[in-house]
């Protein structure tokens, strides 16, 4: 926890930059903070996102001066620079940066082509690094100008996937694990240098935002995505190693049946806004239900070998047994169909 400061909250009009405001957490966070009296600089990837946020603000009666929208692609150095120039010109100091922009992409490790792997890291990890590097001087400036007020802060939206490695999520988990480590390193560096800039991490489980739309992908589409992502020279061999296309489809269907619980995004938005508004920040906040938090505790406190055996090796063997049984039933049914057809032909 940070130090206790005399002011219970930052003053009205304090400047906050939020990335990824087209939809989801960023969109709702920008509206909530503007409603609470902050001056929000809302970065959107698309013109459609800017219009959506502007319309939403107007419909809620939010003063147009409370939300400044601008185009922002966090993977581009020139966009991050323009954001810094905008904030430096209008505000001088910056109270908070919310690194929210993120994308989701999933698939078995061998089917995640390098371009997809790199794009996930470019947005989820390097995007937050890029924005923080450009805006840290503005964050320090705010704290120097307001020594009796709560310190400025960076709020990084990672994920519970930044602490639990899960099958078919290597790129996403990897990008979030990396941002977790970077956040810890940066927080400690700033403290070591005596800079009054806090770094907070928020770790949501699954919430109803566009980033989880990948869960709605049909099993058939997942099979095609699996094949398309494989190294072309190795495609036939890998598909065979995975049991063939029918087995890949069957496994995709089983995964679709095991859909995780999806929470209301307002729980995450409330946590983000609290970390912005509170005089002190919490270094790490998990957002999820009791069961999800218990699973996280188990993964971090029980033997990894035991976890791998109990949850994945046994489950893999169970699936293989079930697949073989279903395959035998299919072959038996096909044989019966052929026998019936032959018998009918002979009688005719």
C-alpha positions as CSV (number, residue, x, y, z in Angstrom):
1,X,0.0,0.0,0.0
2,X,1.1,3.6,-0.6
3,X,1.5,6.3,2.0
4,X,-1.5,8.0,3.5
5,X,-2.1,11.5,2.3
6,X,-4.0,14.5,3.8
7,X,-6.5,14.7,0.9
8,X,-9.2,12.0,0.8
9,X,-9.3,12.2,-3.0
10,X,-7.7,14.0,-6.0
11,X,-9.3,17.4,-6.8
12,X,-12.0,17.8,-9.5
13,X,-10.6,18.2,-13.0
14,X,-7.6,16.1,-12.4
15,X,-6.4,14.7,-15.7
16,X,-6.6,10.9,-16.5
17,X,-5.6,9.1,-19.7
18,X,-7.5,5.9,-20.5
19,X,-6.5,3.7,-23.4
20,X,-8.8,1.3,-25.3
21,X,-12.0,3.3,-24.9
22,X,-13.8,2.1,-28.0
23,X,-15.6,-0.6,-26.0
24,X,-15.5,-2.7,-22.8
25,X,-13.7,-1.6,-19.7
26,X,-12.1,1.5,-21.2
27,X,-15.3,2.8,-22.6
28,X,-17.2,2.5,-19.3
29,X,-14.2,3.6,-17.2
30,X,-13.9,6.8,-19.2
31,X,-17.6,7.6,-18.8
32,X,-17.5,6.8,-15.0
33,X,-14.5,9.0,-14.3
34,X,-15.8,11.9,-16.3
35,X,-19.1,11.7,-14.4
36,X,-17.1,11.8,-11.2
37,X,-15.4,15.1,-12.2
38,X,-12.1,14.0,-13.8
39,X,-11.0,15.4,-17.1
40,X,-10.6,12.2,-19.1
41,X,-8.4,11.9,-22.2
42,X,-9.9,8.8,-23.9
43,X,-7.8,7.1,-26.5
44,X,-9.8,5.2,-29.1
45,X,-8.5,3.0,-31.9
46,X,-11.3,3.9,-34.4
47,X,-13.5,6.8,-35.5
48,X,-16.4,4.5,-34.7
49,X,-15.1,4.2,-31.1
50,X,-14.8,7.9,-30.7
51,X,-18.3,8.5,-31.9
52,X,-19.7,5.8,-29.7
53,X,-18.0,7.3,-26.6
54,X,-19.0,10.9,-27.5
55,X,-22.6,9.8,-28.0
56,X,-22.6,7.9,-24.8
57,X,-21.2,10.9,-22.8
58,X,-23.9,13.2,-24.3
59,X,-26.7,10.8,-23.5
60,X,-25.5,10.7,-19.8
61,X,-25.4,14.5,-19.6
62,X,-21.6,14.5,-19.2
63,X,-20.0,17.9,-20.0
64,X,-18.2,17.6,-23.3
65,X,-15.1,19.3,-21.7
66,X,-14.8,16.4,-19.3
67,X,-14.0,13.9,-22.1
68,X,-11.3,14.6,-24.7
69,X,-11.4,11.8,-27.3
70,X,-8.5,11.2,-29.7
71,X,-7.3,8.4,-32.0
72,X,-4.8,6.2,-30.3
73,X,-3.1,3.0,-31.5
74,X,-0.9,1.9,-28.6
75,X,1.3,-0.1,-30.9
76,X,2.5,3.1,-32.7
77,X,5.2,5.3,-31.2
78,X,3.8,8.4,-33.0
79,X,0.4,8.0,-31.5
80,X,1.8,7.7,-28.0
81,X,3.9,10.9,-28.6
82,X,0.8,12.8,-29.8
83,X,-1.0,11.7,-26.6
84,X,1.9,13.1,-24.5
85,X,1.9,16.3,-26.6
86,X,-1.9,16.7,-26.0
87,X,-1.7,16.2,-22.3
88,X,1.4,18.3,-21.9
89,X,-0.1,21.2,-23.8
90,X,-3.5,21.1,-22.1
91,X,-2.6,20.0,-18.5
92,X,1.1,20.0,-17.8
93,X,0.8,17.3,-15.2
94,X,-1.1,14.1,-15.4
95,X,-2.8,12.5,-12.4
96,X,-3.4,8.9,-13.7
97,X,-2.8,6.7,-16.7
98,X,-5.1,3.6,-17.1
99,X,-3.4,1.2,-19.5
100,X,-6.5,-0.7,-20.5
101,X,-6.1,-1.4,-24.3
102,X,-5.9,-5.1,-25.0
103,X,-6.8,-7.8,-27.4
104,X,-7.6,-11.5,-26.9
105,X,-6.4,-14.3,-29.2
106,X,-6.4,-18.0,-28.3
107,X,-5.4,-21.3,-29.8
108,X,-3.0,-24.2,-29.1
109,X,0.6,-23.1,-29.0
110,X,1.6,-24.8,-32.3
111,X,-1.4,-23.2,-34.1
112,X,-0.5,-19.6,-33.0
113,X,1.4,-18.3,-35.9
114,X,4.2,-15.8,-35.0
115,X,2.2,-12.8,-36.4
116,X,-0.7,-13.4,-34.0
117,X,1.7,-14.0,-31.1
118,X,3.5,-10.8,-31.8
119,X,0.3,-8.7,-32.2
120,X,-1.0,-9.9,-28.8
121,X,2.3,-8.8,-27.1
122,X,2.4,-5.6,-29.1
123,X,-1.0,-4.5,-27.8
124,X,-1.2,-6.1,-24.3
125,X,2.4,-5.7,-23.2
126,X,4.4,-3.2,-25.3
127,X,1.4,-0.9,-25.6
128,X,1.3,-0.3,-21.9
129,X,5.1,0.0,-21.8
130,X,5.0,2.6,-24.6
131,X,2.3,4.7,-23.0
132,X,4.0,4.6,-19.6
133,X,7.3,5.6,-21.0
134,X,5.8,8.7,-22.7
135,X,3.6,9.8,-19.8
136,X,5.8,9.1,-16.8
137,X,7.3,12.6,-16.9
138,X,3.8,14.1,-16.8
139,X,2.8,11.9,-13.9
140,X,5.9,12.9,-12.0
141,X,5.2,16.6,-12.8
142,X,1.7,16.3,-11.3
143,X,3.1,14.8,-8.0
144,X,5.8,17.5,-7.8
145,X,3.2,20.2,-8.3
146,X,0.9,18.7,-5.7
147,X,3.0,17.4,-2.9
148,X,0.2,17.3,-0.3
149,X,-2.3,15.5,-2.6
150,X,-2.5,11.7,-3.4
151,X,0.3,10.6,-5.7
152,X,-0.2,10.2,-9.4
153,X,-0.5,6.6,-10.6
154,X,-0.4,4.1,-13.4
155,X,-3.2,1.5,-13.4
156,X,-2.4,-1.5,-15.6
157,X,-5.3,-3.8,-16.5
158,X,-3.7,-7.3,-16.7
159,X,-5.8,-10.4,-16.0
160,X,-6.1,-13.5,-13.8
161,X,-4.5,-15.0,-16.9
162,X,-1.4,-13.1,-15.9
163,X,-1.1,-15.4,-12.9
164,X,-2.5,-18.7,-14.3
165,X,-1.2,-20.4,-17.4
166,X,-4.0,-22.1,-19.2
167,X,-4.2,-24.4,-22.3
168,X,-4.9,-22.7,-25.6
169,X,-4.0,-19.3,-24.1
170,X,-0.2,-19.1,-24.4
171,X,0.0,-15.8,-26.2
172,X,-2.6,-14.0,-24.1
173,X,-1.3,-15.4,-20.8
174,X,2.3,-14.7,-21.8
175,X,1.5,-11.1,-22.6
176,X,-0.3,-10.6,-19.2
177,X,2.4,-12.4,-17.2
178,X,4.9,-10.1,-18.8
179,X,2.9,-6.9,-17.9
180,X,2.6,-8.2,-14.3
181,X,6.4,-8.5,-14.0
182,X,7.0,-5.1,-15.7
183,X,4.5,-3.5,-13.3
184,X,6.3,-4.9,-10.3
185,X,9.7,-3.8,-11.6
186,X,8.5,-0.3,-12.5
187,X,6.7,0.2,-9.1
188,X,9.9,-0.7,-7.3
189,X,12.1,1.4,-9.5
190,X,9.9,4.5,-8.8
191,X,10.0,3.9,-5.1
192,X,13.8,3.4,-5.2
193,X,14.1,6.8,-6.9
194,X,11.7,8.5,-4.5
195,X,9.2,9.3,-7.3
196,X,5.6,9.7,-6.1
197,X,4.0,7.6,-8.8
198,X,2.1,4.5,-7.8
199,X,1.7,1.4,-10.0
200,X,-1.4,-0.7,-9.5
201,X,-2.4,-3.9,-11.3
202,X,-6.0,-5.1,-11.8
203,X,-6.5,-8.8,-12.6
204,X,-10.1,-9.6,-13.8
205,X,-11.4,-13.0,-14.5
206,X,-13.7,-13.3,-17.6
207,X,-16.1,-10.4,-18.0
208,X,-18.7,-9.6,-20.7
209,X,-16.7,-7.5,-23.1
210,X,-15.8,-7.9,-26.8
211,X,-12.5,-9.4,-25.8
212,X,-14.3,-12.6,-24.8
213,X,-16.2,-12.9,-28.1
214,X,-13.6,-15.5,-29.1
215,X,-15.4,-17.9,-26.8
216,X,-18.4,-17.8,-29.2
217,X,-16.3,-19.1,-32.1
218,X,-17.8,-22.2,-33.5
219,X,-15.9,-25.5,-33.1
220,X,-15.8,-25.8,-36.9
221,X,-14.2,-22.4,-37.3
222,X,-11.7,-23.3,-34.5
223,X,-10.6,-26.3,-36.5
224,X,-9.9,-24.2,-39.5
225,X,-8.1,-21.6,-37.4
226,X,-6.0,-24.4,-35.9
227,X,-5.0,-25.7,-39.3
228,X,-4.3,-22.3,-40.8
229,X,-2.0,-21.3,-37.9
230,X,0.3,-24.3,-38.2
231,X,3.7,-24.1,-39.9
232,X,2.7,-25.1,-43.5
233,X,5.6,-27.6,-43.9
234,X,4.5,-29.4,-40.7
235,X,0.7,-29.1,-41.0
236,X,-0.1,-32.6,-42.0
237,X,2.2,-34.1,-39.4
238,X,0.8,-31.9,-36.6
239,X,-2.8,-32.6,-37.5
240,X,-2.0,-36.3,-37.4
241,X,-0.3,-36.0,-34.0
242,X,-3.4,-34.3,-32.7
243,X,-5.5,-37.3,-33.8
244,X,-6.7,-36.0,-37.1
245,X,-9.3,-33.4,-38.0
246,X,-12.2,-35.3,-36.5
247,X,-10.4,-35.5,-33.1
248,X,-9.5,-31.8,-33.3
249,X,-13.1,-31.0,-33.9
250,X,-14.3,-33.2,-31.1
251,X,-11.9,-31.5,-28.7
252,X,-13.0,-28.1,-29.8
253,X,-16.6,-29.1,-29.1
254,X,-15.7,-30.3,-25.6
255,X,-13.9,-27.0,-24.9
256,X,-17.0,-25.1,-26.1
257,X,-19.1,-27.0,-23.6
258,X,-16.8,-25.9,-20.8
259,X,-17.4,-22.2,-21.1
260,X,-16.2,-20.2,-18.0
261,X,-18.4,-18.0,-15.9
262,X,-18.7,-14.5,-17.3
263,X,-19.2,-11.6,-14.9
264,X,-20.8,-8.2,-15.3
265,X,-18.0,-5.8,-16.5
266,X,-19.2,-3.2,-14.0
267,X,-17.3,-5.1,-11.2
268,X,-14.1,-4.5,-13.1
269,X,-14.9,-0.9,-14.0
270,X,-15.7,-0.2,-10.3
271,X,-12.4,-1.6,-9.3
272,X,-10.5,0.5,-11.9
273,X,-12.2,3.7,-10.9
274,X,-11.6,3.0,-7.2
275,X,-7.9,2.6,-7.9
276,X,-7.9,6.0,-9.7
277,X,-10.0,7.8,-7.1
278,X,-8.7,6.4,-3.8
279,X,-5.9,8.3,-2.0
280,X,-3.8,5.1,-2.0
281,X,-3.6,2.3,-4.5
282,X,-3.5,-1.5,-4.0
283,X,-0.5,-3.1,-5.8
284,X,-2.6,-6.0,-7.0
285,X,-6.4,-6.5,-7.1
286,X,-8.1,-9.7,-8.3
287,X,-11.7,-9.2,-9.6
288,X,-13.7,-12.4,-9.6
289,X,-16.0,-14.6,-7.4
290,X,-15.0,-16.6,-4.4
291,X,-14.6,-19.8,-6.4
292,X,-12.4,-18.1,-9.0
293,X,-10.2,-16.6,-6.3
294,X,-9.9,-20.0,-4.7
295,X,-8.7,-21.5,-8.0
296,X,-6.1,-18.7,-8.2
297,X,-5.0,-19.5,-4.6
298,X,-4.7,-23.2,-5.5
299,X,-2.6,-22.6,-8.6
300,X,-0.2,-20.4,-6.7
301,X,0.1,-22.4,-3.5
302,X,-0.2,-26.1,-4.4
303,X,2.5,-28.1,-6.2
304,X,2.5,-27.4,-9.9
305,X,3.2,-31.1,-10.6
306,X,0.1,-32.0,-8.6
307,X,-2.0,-29.3,-10.4
308,X,-0.8,-30.5,-13.8
309,X,-1.6,-34.1,-13.0
310,X,-5.0,-33.6,-11.3
311,X,-6.4,-31.0,-13.7
312,X,-4.8,-31.6,-17.0
313,X,-3.1,-35.0,-17.3
314,X,-6.1,-36.9,-15.8
315,X,-8.5,-34.8,-17.9
316,X,-6.5,-35.5,-21.0
317,X,-6.6,-39.2,-20.4
318,X,-10.4,-39.0,-19.7
319,X,-10.9,-37.2,-23.0
320,X,-8.8,-39.7,-24.9
321,X,-10.8,-42.6,-23.4
322,X,-14.1,-40.8,-24.2
323,X,-13.0,-40.0,-27.8
324,X,-12.0,-43.7,-28.5
325,X,-15.3,-44.9,-27.1
326,X,-17.2,-42.5,-29.3
327,X,-15.1,-43.4,-32.3
328,X,-15.8,-47.1,-31.8
329,X,-19.6,-46.3,-31.6
330,X,-19.3,-44.3,-34.9
331,X,-17.5,-47.2,-36.6
332,X,-20.0,-49.7,-35.2
333,X,-22.9,-47.6,-36.4
334,X,-21.3,-47.1,-39.9
335,X,-20.8,-50.9,-40.1
336,X,-24.4,-51.5,-39.2
337,X,-25.6,-49.0,-41.8
338,X,-23.5,-50.7,-44.5
339,X,-24.7,-54.2,-43.5
340,X,-28.3,-53.0,-43.6
341,X,-27.8,-51.4,-47.0
342,X,-26.3,-54.6,-48.4
343,X,-29.1,-56.7,-46.9
344,X,-31.7,-54.5,-48.5
345,X,-30.0,-54.6,-51.9
346,X,-29.8,-58.4,-51.8
347,X,-33.6,-58.7,-50.9
348,X,-34.4,-56.5,-53.9
